[in-house]
Amino acid sequence: MKPRRIFPLAALILGASVSAQAATIQISMENLEIAPAEASAKVGDTIEWINKDVLAHTATARNGDFDVMLPPKKTTTFVLKKAGTIDYYCRFHPNMKAVLNVAP
């Protein structure tokens, strides 16, 4: 009697149970600009805003989804909770604008 090879079956079963992990999307604020000006993410992903300026900024969603304070030379995170296209800006510097496309 030949021994059975169950390794490929075990690999398939284990591989099928691995789920996708949330990503971290980095967005920087420097020289009074948001980069990238347009970013894509999914619900559950974390946005990491990095303020490289010596001035405080905000990431304020026009639809009210978030209003994140960004102290000078600091990093702040926010987990995305719903899908949609979100236009946001800095309340202190309204010319700083960006778009976040959040997929389900």
N, C-alpha and C positions, 0 to 999 in steps of 0.2 A: 504494500500500500504506500503510495507516494504521500509525503507531507503536503498539506494545503498551504498555499500562499495567501495569507489574509492581509498582508501589509497594504497592497493597493486599495482594498476595500476600506481599511481603517483610515488611510490617508484621505479618501474621499469623504468619509463621514466626518472626520475632524475638520477638514477644510470647509465643509458645508456649514459648520456651526460657527465659524469665525464671522463676526459682524464688522461692518465698517465703523471706523472710529471717527469722532468729530475732529475737525481740523482747527488749527489756529491761523487766522489771517492777520498779518501785520499791516497796519496802516500808519504812516508817519506824518507828523506835522512839523514842517521845517521851513524857515524863511517865509512864514505866513502862507504856506501852501499845504494841501492835503495830497499825499501820494500813496497809492494810486488814486486818481480822481474818480475812478469807477472800479469797484471790486465785486467779485461774486463769492457767495458762500451758501451754506445750507443751514436750515433750522438745526440748532444744537451746536453749531460751530461757535468758536470763541473769536471775537474781534479783539485784537490787541492794538490799542492806539498808543503810539510812542511819540511823546511831545519832545522834540529836539530843540525847541525854541526856549528863550529865556522869558517868554510871556506865557501866561495861562491861556488855555483854549478850552473849548467845549466841543463835543460831538452831539449836536442837537438835531433830532429827527423832526422834520417838518410835520409829520403825521402824529407826533407825540409818543412814538414807540420807545424812545430813549432820550436821555439828556445827561450825558456823561461829562464830568468835570476832569480836565487834564492839567494838573499843576505843571509849572515849568520843569523841564528835564526829568519828567516822570513817565511811567507807563501805567495805563489803566486797561482793564479788560471788561468785556461784556459778552454774555452768552445770548445768541439770537434765539428768540422764542417763536417767531412766526414768519411765514413766507411773504414775499412781496418786494416791490421796488421802493427803497427808502432814500429819499433825498435828505441830506443832512448838511449842517453848516456849523460854524463857530459863532456863538452869540456875541462874543467880544469883537470878532473880525468877520462880519457877514459876507465879505468877498471870498472867504475860504469856504468852498462848496465841494460836495462829493456825492456820489450815488453808490448805494449798496444794493445789489441784486441778490435776494435771498430765496433760494429754491426750497421746496418742501423736503 
